[in-house]
């Protein structure tokens, strides 16, 4: 995500990340979602923006 967002202006990072994540959720599911444990916050740009999501591993 970090490399993908680097090609967009900082003001668009939130919108672009939201679109990408919404589409990814439609394509698959993270097995870790079924554990009931929250995902770790991970940075997605160099300005401090973070996302909390499990890695999609089942399509």
KOLGU-4560 file (N, C-alpha, C; in nm, 3 decimals, padded with zeros to 5 digits):
<recs>
<n_xx: 00.083 n_yy: -00.117 n_zz: 00.000 ca_xx: 00.000 ca_yy: 00.000 ca_zz: 00.000 c_xx: 00.088 c_yy: 00.124 c_zz: 00.000 mol: A seq: 1 type: UNK>
<n_xx: 00.194 n_yy: 00.120 n_zz: 00.077 ca_xx: 00.281 ca_yy: 00.238 ca_zz: 00.088 c_xx: 00.337 c_yy: 00.278 c_zz: -00.049 mol: A seq: 2 type: UNK>
<n_xx: 00.385 n_yy: 00.180 n_zz: -00.127 ca_xx: 00.440 ca_yy: 00.210 ca_zz: -00.259 c_xx: 00.331 c_yy: 00.260 c_zz: -00.353 mol: A seq: 3 type: UNK>
<n_xx: 00.213 n_yy: 00.204 n_zz: -00.343 ca_xx: 00.102 ca_yy: 00.245 ca_zz: -00.429 c_xx: 00.061 c_yy: 00.389 c_zz: -00.400 mol: A seq: 4 type: UNK>
<n_xx: 00.051 n_yy: 00.424 n_zz: -00.272 ca_xx: 00.009 ca_yy: 00.559 ca_zz: -00.235 c_xx: 00.114 c_yy: 00.664 c_zz: -00.272 mol: A seq: 5 type: UNK>
<n_xx: 00.239 n_yy: 00.623 n_zz: -00.282 ca_xx: 00.346 ca_yy: 00.719 ca_zz: -00.313 c_xx: 00.325 c_yy: 00.788 c_zz: -00.447 mol: A seq: 6 type: UNK>
<n_xx: 00.248 n_yy: 00.727 n_zz: -00.536 ca_xx: 00.226 ca_yy: 00.788 ca_zz: -00.668 c_xx: 00.112 c_yy: 00.889 c_zz: -00.669 mol: A seq: 7 type: UNK>
<n_xx: 00.046 n_yy: 00.908 n_zz: -00.555 ca_xx: -00.065 ca_yy: 01.003 ca_zz: -00.545 c_xx: -00.030 c_yy: 01.116 c_zz: -00.450 mol: A seq: 8 type: UNK>
<n_xx: -00.092 n_yy: 01.234 n_zz: -00.468 ca_xx: -00.068 ca_yy: 01.343 ca_zz: -00.374 c_xx: -00.115 c_yy: 01.306 c_zz: -00.233 mol: A seq: 9 type: UNK>
<n_xx: -00.047 n_yy: 01.358 n_zz: -00.135 ca_xx: -00.079 ca_yy: 01.326 ca_zz: 00.005 c_xx: -00.226 c_yy: 01.350 c_zz: 00.039 mol: A seq: 10 type: UNK>
<n_xx: -00.286 n_yy: 01.452 n_zz: -00.017 ca_xx: -00.425 ca_yy: 01.485 ca_zz: 00.011 c_xx: -00.521 c_yy: 01.376 c_zz: -00.035 mol: A seq: 11 type: UNK>
<n_xx: -00.478 n_yy: 01.290 n_zz: -00.124 ca_xx: -00.564 ca_yy: 01.182 ca_zz: -00.178 c_xx: -00.539 c_yy: 01.047 c_zz: -00.112 mol: A seq: 12 type: UNK>
<n_xx: -00.442 n_yy: 01.036 n_zz: -00.024 ca_xx: -00.407 ca_yy: 00.906 ca_zz: 00.034 c_xx: -00.526 c_yy: 00.837 c_zz: 00.101 mol: A seq: 13 type: UNK>
<n_xx: -00.604 n_yy: 00.910 n_zz: 00.179 ca_xx: -00.716 ca_yy: 00.848 ca_zz: 00.250 c_xx: -00.816 c_yy: 00.791 c_zz: 00.151 mol: A seq: 14 type: UNK>
<n_xx: -00.854 n_yy: 00.869 n_zz: 00.051 ca_xx: -00.953 ca_yy: 00.824 ca_zz: -00.047 c_xx: -00.904 c_yy: 00.705 c_zz: -00.127 mol: A seq: 15 type: UNK>
<n_xx: -00.779 n_yy: 00.710 n_zz: -00.172 ca_xx: -00.724 ca_yy: 00.600 ca_zz: -00.251 c_xx: -00.714 c_yy: 00.474 c_zz: -00.166 mol: A seq: 16 type: UNK>
<n_xx: -00.666 n_yy: 00.485 n_zz: -00.044 ca_xx: -00.654 ca_yy: 00.369 ca_zz: 00.044 c_xx: -00.791 c_yy: 00.308 c_zz: 00.072 mol: A seq: 17 type: UNK>
<n_xx: -00.891 n_yy: 00.391 n_zz: 00.093 ca_xx: -01.026 ca_yy: 00.341 ca_zz: 00.119 c_xx: -01.080 c_yy: 00.264 c_zz: -00.001 mol: A seq: 18 type: UNK>
<n_xx: -01.060 n_yy: 00.315 n_zz: -00.122 ca_xx: -01.106 ca_yy: 00.247 ca_zz: -00.243 c_xx: -01.036 c_yy: 00.113 c_zz: -00.259 mol: A seq: 19 type: UNK>
<n_xx: -00.904 n_yy: 00.111 n_zz: -00.243 ca_xx: -00.828 ca_yy: -00.013 ca_zz: -00.259 c_xx: -00.871 c_yy: -00.117 c_zz: -00.157 mol: A seq: 20 type: UNK>
<n_xx: -00.887 n_yy: -00.078 n_zz: -00.033 ca_xx: -00.925 ca_yy: -00.172 ca_zz: 00.073 c_xx: -01.067 c_yy: -00.222 c_zz: 00.052 mol: A seq: 21 type: UNK>
<n_xx: -01.160 n_yy: -00.134 n_zz: 00.013 ca_xx: -01.297 ca_yy: -00.177 ca_zz: -00.015 c_xx: -01.300 c_yy: -00.283 c_zz: -00.125 mol: A seq: 22 type: UNK>
<n_xx: -01.222 n_yy: -00.264 n_zz: -00.230 ca_xx: -01.218 ca_yy: -00.361 ca_zz: -00.339 c_xx: -01.153 c_yy: -00.492 c_zz: -00.294 mol: A seq: 23 type: UNK>
<n_xx: -01.048 n_yy: -00.484 n_zz: -00.214 ca_xx: -00.980 ca_yy: -00.604 ca_zz: -00.167 c_xx: -01.073 c_yy: -00.689 c_zz: -00.081 mol: A seq: 24 type: UNK>
<n_xx: -01.153 n_yy: -00.626 n_zz: 00.001 ca_xx: -01.245 ca_yy: -00.699 ca_zz: 00.088 c_xx: -01.348 c_yy: -00.775 c_zz: 00.005 mol: A seq: 25 type: UNK>
<n_xx: -01.384 n_yy: -00.723 n_zz: -00.109 ca_xx: -01.480 ca_yy: -00.792 ca_zz: -00.196 c_xx: -01.420 c_yy: -00.915 c_zz: -00.261 mol: A seq: 26 type: UNK>
<n_xx: -01.288 n_yy: -00.918 n_zz: -00.274 ca_xx: -01.220 ca_yy: -01.027 ca_zz: -00.343 c_xx: -01.181 c_yy: -01.142 c_zz: -00.251 mol: A seq: 27 type: UNK>
<n_xx: -01.170 n_yy: -01.118 n_zz: -00.123 ca_xx: -01.124 ca_yy: -01.225 ca_zz: -00.035 c_xx: -01.151 c_yy: -01.196 c_zz: 00.110 mol: A seq: 28 type: UNK>
<n_xx: -01.102 n_yy: -01.285 n_zz: 00.193 ca_xx: -01.122 ca_yy: -01.274 ca_zz: 00.337 c_xx: -00.992 c_yy: -01.311 c_zz: 00.408 mol: A seq: 29 type: UNK>
<n_xx: -00.973 n_yy: -01.254 n_zz: 00.523 ca_xx: -00.856 ca_yy: -01.288 ca_zz: 00.604 c_xx: -00.897 c_yy: -01.393 c_zz: 00.706 mol: A seq: 30 type: UNK>
<n_xx: -00.829 n_yy: -01.503 n_zz: 00.707 ca_xx: -00.858 ca_yy: -01.609 ca_zz: 00.804 c_xx: -00.846 c_yy: -01.555 c_zz: 00.946 mol: A seq: 31 type: UNK>
<n_xx: -00.756 n_yy: -01.461 n_zz: 00.968 ca_xx: -00.735 ca_yy: -01.405 ca_zz: 01.101 c_xx: -00.857 c_yy: -01.329 c_zz: 01.151 mol: A seq: 32 type: UNK>
<n_xx: -00.946 n_yy: -01.287 n_zz: 01.060 ca_xx: -01.069 ca_yy: -01.219 ca_zz: 01.103 c_xx: -01.155 c_yy: -01.308 c_zz: 01.191 mol: A seq: 33 type: UNK>
<n_xx: -01.144 n_yy: -01.438 n_zz: 01.172 ca_xx: -01.228 ca_yy: -01.532 ca_zz: 01.246 c_xx: -01.173 c_yy: -01.564 c_zz: 01.385 mol: A seq: 34 type: UNK>
<n_xx: -01.054 n_yy: -01.515 n_zz: 01.417 ca_xx: -00.996 ca_yy: -01.542 ca_zz: 01.548 c_xx: -01.053 c_yy: -01.450 c_zz: 01.656 mol: A seq: 35 type: UNK>
<n_xx: -01.110 n_yy: -01.339 n_zz: 01.612 ca_xx: -01.165 ca_yy: -01.243 ca_zz: 01.708 c_xx: -01.061 c_yy: -01.147 c_zz: 01.763 mol: A seq: 36 type: UNK>
<n_xx: -00.938 n_yy: -01.161 n_zz: 01.720 ca_xx: -00.831 ca_yy: -01.071 ca_zz: 01.766 c_xx: -00.820 c_yy: -00.952 c_zz: 01.672 mol: A seq: 37 type: UNK>
<n_xx: -00.799 n_yy: -00.834 n_zz: 01.726 ca_xx: -00.786 ca_yy: -00.716 ca_zz: 01.640 c_xx: -00.655 c_yy: -00.719 c_zz: 01.561 mol: A seq: 38 type: UNK>
<n_xx: -00.659 n_yy: -00.663 n_zz: 01.442 ca_xx: -00.539 ca_yy: -00.654 ca_zz: 01.360 c_xx: -00.448 c_yy: -00.544 c_zz: 01.414 mol: A seq: 39 type: UNK>
<n_xx: -00.320 n_yy: -00.555 n_zz: 01.385 ca_xx: -00.224 ca_yy: -00.453 ca_zz: 01.425 c_xx: -00.234 c_yy: -00.333 c_zz: 01.331 mol: A seq: 40 type: UNK>
<n_xx: -00.213 n_yy: -00.215 n_zz: 01.386 ca_xx: -00.208 ca_yy: -00.094 ca_zz: 01.304 c_xx: -00.077 c_yy: -00.095 c_zz: 01.227 mol: A seq: 41 type: UNK>
<n_xx: -00.085 n_yy: -00.069 n_zz: 01.095 ca_xx: 00.033 ca_yy: -00.068 ca_zz: 01.011 c_xx: 00.041 c_yy: 00.063 c_zz: 00.934 mol: A seq: 42 type: UNK>
<n_xx: 00.159 n_yy: 00.124 n_zz: 00.926 ca_xx: 00.172 ca_yy: 00.250 ca_zz: 00.851 c_xx: 00.153 c_yy: 00.227 c_zz: 00.702 mol: A seq: 43 type: UNK>
<n_xx: 00.089 n_yy: 00.325 n_zz: 00.635 ca_xx: 00.068 ca_yy: 00.313 ca_zz: 00.491 c_xx: 00.130 c_yy: 00.428 c_zz: 00.413 mol: A seq: 44 type: UNK>
<n_xx: 00.185 n_yy: 00.527 n_zz: 00.482 ca_xx: 00.258 ca_yy: 00.634 ca_zz: 00.413 c_xx: 00.361 c_yy: 00.692 c_zz: 00.509 mol: A seq: 45 type: UNK>
<n_xx: 00.436 n_yy: 00.786 n_zz: 00.459 ca_xx: 00.543 ca_yy: 00.846 ca_zz: 00.539 c_xx: 00.495 c_yy: 00.961 c_zz: 00.626 mol: A seq: 46 type: UNK>
<n_xx: 00.364 n_yy: 00.985 n_zz: 00.629 ca_xx: 00.309 ca_yy: 01.098 ca_zz: 00.703 c_xx: 00.233 c_yy: 01.055 c_zz: 00.828 mol: A seq: 47 type: UNK>
<n_xx: 00.242 n_yy: 00.928 n_zz: 00.864 ca_xx: 00.180 ca_yy: 00.881 ca_zz: 00.987 c_xx: 00.045 c_yy: 00.815 c_zz: 00.971 mol: A seq: 48 type: UNK>
<n_xx: -00.008 n_yy: 00.806 n_zz: 00.849 ca_xx: -00.136 ca_yy: 00.739 ca_zz: 00.828 c_xx: -00.118 c_yy: 00.589 c_zz: 00.850 mol: A seq: 49 type: UNK>
<n_xx: -00.217 n_yy: 00.528 n_zz: 00.915 ca_xx: -00.211 ca_yy: 00.384 ca_zz: 00.944 c_xx: -00.343 c_yy: 00.318 c_zz: 00.908 mol: A seq: 50 type: UNK>
<n_xx: -00.339 n_yy: 00.187 n_zz: 00.888 ca_xx: -00.458 ca_yy: 00.109 ca_zz: 00.861 c_xx: -00.457 c_yy: -00.012 c_zz: 00.954 mol: A seq: 51 type: UNK>
<n_xx: -00.575 n_yy: -00.052 n_zz: 00.996 ca_xx: -00.588 ca_yy: -00.168 ca_zz: 01.084 c_xx: -00.666 c_yy: -00.274 c_zz: 01.008 mol: A seq: 52 type: UNK>
<n_xx: -00.596 n_yy: -00.375 n_zz: 00.958 ca_xx: -00.662 ca_yy: -00.481 ca_zz: 00.882 c_xx: -00.573 c_yy: -00.604 c_zz: 00.879 mol: A seq: 53 type: UNK>
<n_xx: -00.637 n_yy: -00.720 n_zz: 00.877 ca_xx: -00.564 ca_yy: -00.845 ca_zz: 00.860 c_xx: -00.533 c_yy: -00.863 c_zz: 00.712 mol: A seq: 54 type: UNK>
<n_xx: -00.428 n_yy: -00.936 n_zz: 00.681 ca_xx: -00.391 ca_yy: -00.963 ca_zz: 00.543 c_xx: -00.490 c_yy: -01.063 c_zz: 00.484 mol: A seq: 55 type: UNK>
<n_xx: -00.543 n_yy: -01.031 n_zz: 00.367 ca_xx: -00.636 ca_yy: -01.122 ca_zz: 00.299 c_xx: -00.556 c_yy: -01.241 c_zz: 00.249 mol: A seq: 56 type: UNK>
<n_xx: -00.597 n_yy: -01.360 n_zz: 00.290 ca_xx: -00.524 ca_yy: -01.481 ca_zz: 00.252 c_xx: -00.613 c_yy: -01.591 c_zz: 00.195 mol: A seq: 57 type: UNK>
<n_xx: -00.739 n_yy: -01.562 n_zz: 00.174 ca_xx: -00.830 ca_yy: -01.661 ca_zz: 00.114 c_xx: -00.917 c_yy: -01.590 c_zz: 00.014 mol: A seq: 58 type: UNK>
<n_xx: -00.916 n_yy: -01.640 n_zz: -00.110 ca_xx: -00.991 ca_yy: -01.575 ca_zz: -00.218 c_xx: -01.103 c_yy: -01.663 c_zz: -00.266 mol: A seq: 59 type: UNK>
</recs>
